[in-house]
């Protein structure tokens, strides 16, 4: 009887572990977004994570006759990428990101996690800062 309970509990733990991995660690999509970096901050009570918002060019409204800007909210886990973005507020940035099915507290508030910077351009001078 004890062996049967051990096998059942082991199977349940493996299934729950697989579901957790799929939901929070499986990379659902990869892509690139470009736009003006609106803000980039480090915040959190227990887990200090880097969070940012990118304003993309173009406008669209959910309802006919309305205007809404396209925003891309993201998290960053790499300290080097975060330090580069800390000084890029208001600049045009191209970011490579991974999309997960869910967010976890130690990775950030967003299911979109930026893993690298393709370029940072100062819009006033047209000079590329990072390439």
DODREN-870970 format. One record per residue (C-alpha): residue in one letter; z, y, x; residue number from 1. Coordinates in pm, 1 decimal, always signed. Example, Ala and Ser with C-alpha at 12.3 -4.5 7.8 and 13.67 -1.06 7.14 Angstrom:
<recs>
<rec><resn>A</resn><c3>+780.0</c3><c2>-450.0</c2><c1>+1230.0</c1><resi>1</resi></rec>
<rec><resn>S</resn><c3>+714.0</c3><c2>-106.0</c2><c1>+1367.0</c1><resi>2</resi></rec>
</recs>
This chain:
<recs>
<rec><resn>X</resn><c3>+0.0</c3><c2>+0.0</c2><c1>+0.0</c1><resi>1</resi></rec>
<rec><resn>X</resn><c3>+84.3</c3><c2>+242.6</c2><c1>+283.6</c1><resi>2</resi></rec>
<rec><resn>X</resn><c3>-252.2</c3><c2>+185.8</c2><c1>+448.2</c1><resi>3</resi></rec>
<rec><resn>X</resn><c3>-436.0</c3><c2>+261.8</c2><c1>+120.9</c1><resi>4</resi></rec>
<rec><resn>X</resn><c3>-245.8</c3><c2>+591.0</c2><c1>+78.2</c1><resi>5</resi></rec>
<rec><resn>X</resn><c3>-324.9</c3><c2>+685.6</c2><c1>+439.1</c1><resi>6</resi></rec>
<rec><resn>X</resn><c3>-697.2</c3><c2>+621.5</c2><c1>+385.0</c1><resi>7</resi></rec>
<rec><resn>X</resn><c3>-704.9</c3><c2>+819.4</c2><c1>+58.0</c1><resi>8</resi></rec>
<rec><resn>X</resn><c3>-517.5</c3><c2>+1114.4</c2><c1>+211.6</c1><resi>9</resi></rec>
<rec><resn>X</resn><c3>-745.8</c3><c2>+1105.9</c2><c1>+519.1</c1><resi>10</resi></rec>
<rec><resn>X</resn><c3>-1059.5</c3><c2>+1110.8</c2><c1>+303.1</c1><resi>11</resi></rec>
<rec><resn>X</resn><c3>-924.0</c3><c2>+1402.3</c2><c1>+95.5</c1><resi>12</resi></rec>
<rec><resn>X</resn><c3>-836.4</c3><c2>+1599.1</c2><c1>+411.8</c1><resi>13</resi></rec>
<rec><resn>X</resn><c3>-1183.6</c3><c2>+1534.3</c2><c1>+557.3</c1><resi>14</resi></rec>
<rec><resn>X</resn><c3>-1355.1</c3><c2>+1644.3</c2><c1>+235.7</c1><resi>15</resi></rec>
<rec><resn>X</resn><c3>-1144.2</c3><c2>+1961.9</c2><c1>+211.8</c1><resi>16</resi></rec>
<rec><resn>X</resn><c3>-1207.7</c3><c2>+2032.7</c2><c1>+581.3</c1><resi>17</resi></rec>
<rec><resn>X</resn><c3>-1581.7</c3><c2>+1991.9</c2><c1>+527.1</c1><resi>18</resi></rec>
<rec><resn>X</resn><c3>-1576.5</c3><c2>+2227.6</c2><c1>+228.1</c1><resi>19</resi></rec>
<rec><resn>X</resn><c3>-1377.3</c3><c2>+2485.2</c2><c1>+429.5</c1><resi>20</resi></rec>
<rec><resn>X</resn><c3>-1621.5</c3><c2>+2461.1</c2><c1>+721.1</c1><resi>21</resi></rec>
<rec><resn>X</resn><c3>-1924.1</c3><c2>+2496.0</c2><c1>+490.3</c1><resi>22</resi></rec>
<rec><resn>X</resn><c3>-1777.8</c3><c2>+2795.8</c2><c1>+305.3</c1><resi>23</resi></rec>
<rec><resn>X</resn><c3>-1650.7</c3><c2>+2993.9</c2><c1>+605.2</c1><resi>24</resi></rec>
<rec><resn>X</resn><c3>-1829.1</c3><c2>+2874.9</c2><c1>+922.9</c1><resi>25</resi></rec>
<rec><resn>X</resn><c3>-2175.2</c3><c2>+2760.1</c2><c1>+812.1</c1><resi>26</resi></rec>
<rec><resn>X</resn><c3>-2430.6</c3><c2>+3032.1</c2><c1>+896.3</c1><resi>27</resi></rec>
<rec><resn>X</resn><c3>-2615.2</c3><c2>+3083.7</c2><c1>+568.5</c1><resi>28</resi></rec>
<rec><resn>X</resn><c3>-2859.0</c3><c2>+3342.7</c2><c1>+701.4</c1><resi>29</resi></rec>
<rec><resn>X</resn><c3>-2955.2</c3><c2>+3553.7</c2><c1>+1002.7</c1><resi>30</resi></rec>
<rec><resn>X</resn><c3>-3127.3</c3><c2>+3887.2</c2><c1>+1002.0</c1><resi>31</resi></rec>
<rec><resn>X</resn><c3>-3166.9</c3><c2>+4244.1</c2><c1>+1125.4</c1><resi>32</resi></rec>
<rec><resn>X</resn><c3>-3067.7</c3><c2>+4564.4</c2><c1>+947.9</c1><resi>33</resi></rec>
<rec><resn>X</resn><c3>-3147.4</c3><c2>+4920.1</c2><c1>+1054.8</c1><resi>34</resi></rec>
<rec><resn>X</resn><c3>-3006.1</c3><c2>+5250.9</c2><c1>+941.1</c1><resi>35</resi></rec>
<rec><resn>X</resn><c3>-2766.7</c3><c2>+5533.6</c2><c1>+1014.5</c1><resi>36</resi></rec>
<rec><resn>X</resn><c3>-2416.6</c3><c2>+5421.2</c2><c1>+1110.1</c1><resi>37</resi></rec>
<rec><resn>X</resn><c3>-2192.5</c3><c2>+5591.2</c2><c1>+854.2</c1><resi>38</resi></rec>
<rec><resn>X</resn><c3>-1859.0</c3><c2>+5474.4</c2><c1>+991.6</c1><resi>39</resi></rec>
<rec><resn>X</resn><c3>-1705.8</c3><c2>+5210.9</c2><c1>+1214.5</c1><resi>40</resi></rec>
<rec><resn>X</resn><c3>-1330.7</c3><c2>+5143.4</c2><c1>+1218.1</c1><resi>41</resi></rec>
<rec><resn>X</resn><c3>-1070.7</c3><c2>+4893.0</c2><c1>+1328.2</c1><resi>42</resi></rec>
<rec><resn>X</resn><c3>-827.4</c3><c2>+4813.9</c2><c1>+1048.5</c1><resi>43</resi></rec>
<rec><resn>X</resn><c3>-597.2</c3><c2>+4551.4</c2><c1>+903.3</c1><resi>44</resi></rec>
<rec><resn>X</resn><c3>-229.3</c3><c2>+4473.9</c2><c1>+857.4</c1><resi>45</resi></rec>
<rec><resn>X</resn><c3>-202.0</c3><c2>+4139.6</c2><c1>+1033.4</c1><resi>46</resi></rec>
<rec><resn>X</resn><c3>-552.7</c3><c2>+4078.7</c2><c1>+1166.1</c1><resi>47</resi></rec>
<rec><resn>X</resn><c3>-709.1</c3><c2>+4392.4</c2><c1>+1316.9</c1><resi>48</resi></rec>
<rec><resn>X</resn><c3>-1080.4</c3><c2>+4362.0</c2><c1>+1249.6</c1><resi>49</resi></rec>
<rec><resn>X</resn><c3>-1377.0</c3><c2>+4591.6</c2><c1>+1307.2</c1><resi>50</resi></rec>
<rec><resn>X</resn><c3>-1555.2</c3><c2>+4705.7</c2><c1>+990.8</c1><resi>51</resi></rec>
<rec><resn>X</resn><c3>-1859.4</c3><c2>+4929.0</c2><c1>+950.7</c1><resi>52</resi></rec>
<rec><resn>X</resn><c3>-2108.0</c3><c2>+5069.0</c2><c1>+703.2</c1><resi>53</resi></rec>
<rec><resn>X</resn><c3>-2476.4</c3><c2>+5130.1</c2><c1>+761.8</c1><resi>54</resi></rec>
<rec><resn>X</resn><c3>-2677.0</c3><c2>+5361.8</c2><c1>+535.4</c1><resi>55</resi></rec>
<rec><resn>X</resn><c3>-3032.7</c3><c2>+5233.5</c2><c1>+513.8</c1><resi>56</resi></rec>
<rec><resn>X</resn><c3>-3331.1</c3><c2>+5455.9</c2><c1>+448.4</c1><resi>57</resi></rec>
<rec><resn>X</resn><c3>-3473.1</c3><c2>+5463.4</c2><c1>+99.5</c1><resi>58</resi></rec>
<rec><resn>X</resn><c3>-3311.5</c3><c2>+5490.1</c2><c1>-237.2</c1><resi>59</resi></rec>
<rec><resn>X</resn><c3>-3306.2</c3><c2>+5262.8</c2><c1>-535.9</c1><resi>60</resi></rec>
<rec><resn>X</resn><c3>-3111.9</c3><c2>+5260.5</c2><c1>-855.4</c1><resi>61</resi></rec>
<rec><resn>X</resn><c3>-2974.2</c3><c2>+4964.3</c2><c1>-1044.9</c1><resi>62</resi></rec>
<rec><resn>X</resn><c3>-3056.2</c3><c2>+5141.5</c2><c1>-1370.4</c1><resi>63</resi></rec>
<rec><resn>X</resn><c3>-3384.5</c3><c2>+5323.4</c2><c1>-1436.5</c1><resi>64</resi></rec>
<rec><resn>X</resn><c3>-3355.4</c3><c2>+5695.7</c2><c1>-1362.2</c1><resi>65</resi></rec>
<rec><resn>X</resn><c3>-3059.3</c3><c2>+5667.4</c2><c1>-1122.3</c1><resi>66</resi></rec>
<rec><resn>X</resn><c3>-3045.9</c3><c2>+5705.0</c2><c1>-745.6</c1><resi>67</resi></rec>
<rec><resn>X</resn><c3>-2830.2</c3><c2>+5496.1</c2><c1>-515.7</c1><resi>68</resi></rec>
<rec><resn>X</resn><c3>-2838.4</c3><c2>+5468.5</c2><c1>-136.9</c1><resi>69</resi></rec>
<rec><resn>X</resn><c3>-2870.1</c3><c2>+5126.7</c2><c1>+24.4</c1><resi>70</resi></rec>
<rec><resn>X</resn><c3>-2550.6</c3><c2>+5042.3</c2><c1>+210.0</c1><resi>71</resi></rec>
<rec><resn>X</resn><c3>-2483.3</c3><c2>+4749.7</c2><c1>+440.8</c1><resi>72</resi></rec>
<rec><resn>X</resn><c3>-2115.7</c3><c2>+4674.1</c2><c1>+499.0</c1><resi>73</resi></rec>
<rec><resn>X</resn><c3>-2040.3</c3><c2>+4448.1</c2><c1>+792.4</c1><resi>74</resi></rec>
<rec><resn>X</resn><c3>-1773.9</c3><c2>+4314.0</c2><c1>+1027.7</c1><resi>75</resi></rec>
<rec><resn>X</resn><c3>-1783.8</c3><c2>+4272.7</c2><c1>+1406.7</c1><resi>76</resi></rec>
<rec><resn>X</resn><c3>-1597.2</c3><c2>+4005.9</c2><c1>+1604.8</c1><resi>77</resi></rec>
<rec><resn>X</resn><c3>-1731.4</c3><c2>+4078.4</c2><c1>+1956.3</c1><resi>78</resi></rec>
<rec><resn>X</resn><c3>-1522.6</c3><c2>+4341.0</c2><c1>+2138.5</c1><resi>79</resi></rec>
<rec><resn>X</resn><c3>-1818.1</c3><c2>+4459.9</c2><c1>+2352.1</c1><resi>80</resi></rec>
<rec><resn>X</resn><c3>-2038.0</c3><c2>+4519.7</c2><c1>+2044.6</c1><resi>81</resi></rec>
<rec><resn>X</resn><c3>-1746.7</c3><c2>+4695.0</c2><c1>+1871.4</c1><resi>82</resi></rec>
<rec><resn>X</resn><c3>-1693.4</c3><c2>+4935.4</c2><c1>+2163.6</c1><resi>83</resi></rec>
<rec><resn>X</resn><c3>-2062.1</c3><c2>+5032.1</c2><c1>+2162.3</c1><resi>84</resi></rec>
<rec><resn>X</resn><c3>-2056.6</c3><c2>+5095.8</c2><c1>+1787.3</c1><resi>85</resi></rec>
<rec><resn>X</resn><c3>-1736.0</c3><c2>+5304.9</c2><c1>+1812.9</c1><resi>86</resi></rec>
<rec><resn>X</resn><c3>-1936.4</c3><c2>+5579.4</c2><c1>+1983.6</c1><resi>87</resi></rec>
<rec><resn>X</resn><c3>-2249.2</c3><c2>+5547.0</c2><c1>+1767.5</c1><resi>88</resi></rec>
<rec><resn>X</resn><c3>-2138.7</c3><c2>+5703.8</c2><c1>+1438.2</c1><resi>89</resi></rec>
<rec><resn>X</resn><c3>-2421.0</c3><c2>+5912.4</c2><c1>+1288.6</c1><resi>90</resi></rec>
<rec><resn>X</resn><c3>-2685.1</c3><c2>+5749.1</c2><c1>+1507.7</c1><resi>91</resi></rec>
<rec><resn>X</resn><c3>-2972.3</c3><c2>+5521.5</c2><c1>+1404.3</c1><resi>92</resi></rec>
<rec><resn>X</resn><c3>-2885.0</c3><c2>+5160.7</c2><c1>+1487.3</c1><resi>93</resi></rec>
<rec><resn>X</resn><c3>-3059.4</c3><c2>+4824.7</c2><c1>+1460.0</c1><resi>94</resi></rec>
<rec><resn>X</resn><c3>-2813.4</c3><c2>+4538.2</c2><c1>+1423.4</c1><resi>95</resi></rec>
<rec><resn>X</resn><c3>-2857.0</c3><c2>+4162.1</c2><c1>+1435.7</c1><resi>96</resi></rec>
<rec><resn>X</resn><c3>-2619.6</c3><c2>+3979.9</c2><c1>+1201.5</c1><resi>97</resi></rec>
<rec><resn>X</resn><c3>-2517.0</c3><c2>+3641.3</c2><c1>+1062.9</c1><resi>98</resi></rec>
<rec><resn>X</resn><c3>-2435.9</c3><c2>+3586.1</c2><c1>+697.5</c1><resi>99</resi></rec>
<rec><resn>X</resn><c3>-2162.3</c3><c2>+3343.4</c2><c1>+596.3</c1><resi>100</resi></rec>
<rec><resn>X</resn><c3>-2081.7</c3><c2>+3221.7</c2><c1>+244.9</c1><resi>101</resi></rec>
<rec><resn>X</resn><c3>-1730.7</c3><c2>+3369.8</c2><c1>+260.7</c1><resi>102</resi></rec>
<rec><resn>X</resn><c3>-1511.5</c3><c2>+3605.0</c2><c1>+460.8</c1><resi>103</resi></rec>
<rec><resn>X</resn><c3>-1194.4</c3><c2>+3499.0</c2><c1>+641.3</c1><resi>104</resi></rec>
<rec><resn>X</resn><c3>-918.8</c3><c2>+3743.3</c2><c1>+740.7</c1><resi>105</resi></rec>
<rec><resn>X</resn><c3>-940.9</c3><c2>+3698.6</c2><c1>+1119.3</c1><resi>106</resi></rec>
<rec><resn>X</resn><c3>-1318.9</c3><c2>+3750.6</c2><c1>+1118.2</c1><resi>107</resi></rec>
<rec><resn>X</resn><c3>-1332.1</c3><c2>+4053.9</c2><c1>+888.7</c1><resi>108</resi></rec>
<rec><resn>X</resn><c3>-1362.4</c3><c2>+4164.8</c2><c1>+528.0</c1><resi>109</resi></rec>
<rec><resn>X</resn><c3>-1737.3</c3><c2>+4109.6</c2><c1>+501.9</c1><resi>110</resi></rec>
<rec><resn>X</resn><c3>-1940.8</c3><c2>+3787.2</c2><c1>+498.3</c1><resi>111</resi></rec>
<rec><resn>X</resn><c3>-2194.1</c3><c2>+3976.1</c2><c1>+716.5</c1><resi>112</resi></rec>
<rec><resn>X</resn><c3>-2092.8</c3><c2>+3960.4</c2><c1>+1085.1</c1><resi>113</resi></rec>
<rec><resn>X</resn><c3>-2287.9</c3><c2>+4165.1</c2><c1>+1340.2</c1><resi>114</resi></rec>
<rec><resn>X</resn><c3>-2330.8</c3><c2>+3966.3</c2><c1>+1660.4</c1><resi>115</resi></rec>
<rec><resn>X</resn><c3>-2548.5</c3><c2>+4201.8</c2><c1>+1867.8</c1><resi>116</resi></rec>
<rec><resn>X</resn><c3>-2703.5</c3><c2>+4547.3</c2><c1>+1885.8</c1><resi>117</resi></rec>
<rec><resn>X</resn><c3>-3080.1</c3><c2>+4567.4</c2><c1>+1917.3</c1><resi>118</resi></rec>
<rec><resn>X</resn><c3>-3093.2</c3><c2>+4944.9</c2><c1>+1968.1</c1><resi>119</resi></rec>
<rec><resn>X</resn><c3>-2905.6</c3><c2>+5269.7</c2><c1>+1916.5</c1><resi>120</resi></rec>
<rec><resn>X</resn><c3>-3112.0</c3><c2>+5589.2</c2><c1>+1888.3</c1><resi>121</resi></rec>
<rec><resn>X</resn><c3>-2996.2</c3><c2>+5950.0</c2><c1>+1866.1</c1><resi>122</resi></rec>
<rec><resn>X</resn><c3>-3197.2</c3><c2>+6087.8</c2><c1>+1572.8</c1><resi>123</resi></rec>
<rec><resn>X</resn><c3>-3184.3</c3><c2>+6449.4</c2><c1>+1690.6</c1><resi>124</resi></rec>
<rec><resn>X</resn><c3>-3324.6</c3><c2>+6386.9</c2><c1>+2037.2</c1><resi>125</resi></rec>
<rec><resn>X</resn><c3>-3512.3</c3><c2>+6062.8</c2><c1>+1967.2</c1><resi>126</resi></rec>
<rec><resn>X</resn><c3>-3353.2</c3><c2>+5918.4</c2><c1>+2282.9</c1><resi>127</resi></rec>
<rec><resn>X</resn><c3>-3265.1</c3><c2>+5548.7</c2><c1>+2284.4</c1><resi>128</resi></rec>
<rec><resn>X</resn><c3>-2908.7</c3><c2>+5495.2</c2><c1>+2400.8</c1><resi>129</resi></rec>
<rec><resn>X</resn><c3>-2904.7</c3><c2>+5114.1</c2><c1>+2388.9</c1><resi>130</resi></rec>
<rec><resn>X</resn><c3>-3210.5</c3><c2>+4894.0</c2><c1>+2402.0</c1><resi>131</resi></rec>
</recs>
